Amino acid sequence: MLYYCIKCEQKQEITKSLYREDEEILCSFCDKAMTYFGSEAVVLSSESLTKKKSEVVLDDDGAQLVDEVNPNLISDINLDKLASFTGKAVQYATEKLDPKRLECQEFLRVNPNHIPSLIYMGLYFRSEGSYDKSIEYLELASELNPKNIDVLKYLADIYLSLDMIENAIKKLLKIRSYQPDNYSVYKNIGIAYGFANNYKDALLYLKWALSFCESEKSRAEIDRLIDDFKMK
């Protein structure tokens, strides 16, 4: 599934993730809700969006180009940035330099261990789909500050998206060592074990999550997960 942040003009591809289907996907850069674009079949272009601001746009052969275009999004979207959006990759109409990225690169040239810059570069390369570089920057940031929960979460989600589930679980278990009473940590570990088809451990951690959770809404969500995994 593909998401886009209007404010930061960043895209993010979500496959396996700690996010549930009914939860908002938040931008890693600004924490604002991202807009859902659909699956690989979705194609966006400045020409098609400008021509017809509606749910469906057809090409000359009658093939569907856009499944569900949010009409409230069209006026705010940077069409050049999204030209030729074909699903797994985006070909930009023009190269747009990221001043924040340049600033971080300069910081790192002077101080290679500047943690905020390492984190930004990691998130930047994740948004570009360069996961090896993203992991490299974020792993270094995590080594320099092992208790940075956000970095551990970013790494866990990236590893899940790459089907490197054991690596993701290791990061989540580190978070648990720092936040042993946080129900969401146990819930996320349970979800990760579920992705690995290890439903025994998934159910164990989800039941632990219930023991720490006081929110009725969150408890109901965990109960749904437990029911799902019991059916596997």
Secondary structure, 3 states (H helix, E strand, C coil): CEEEECCCCEEEECCCCCCCCCCCCECCCCCCECEEEECCCCCECHHHHHHCCCCCEECCCCCEEECCCCHHHHCCCCCCCCCCECCCCECCCCCCCCHHHHHHHHHHHHCCCCHHHHHHHHHHHHHCCCHHHHHHHHHHHHHHCCCCHHHHHHHHHHHHHCCCHHHHHHHHHHHHHHCCCCHHHHHHHHHHHHHCCCHHHHHHHHHHHHHHCCCHHHHHHHHHHHHHHHCC
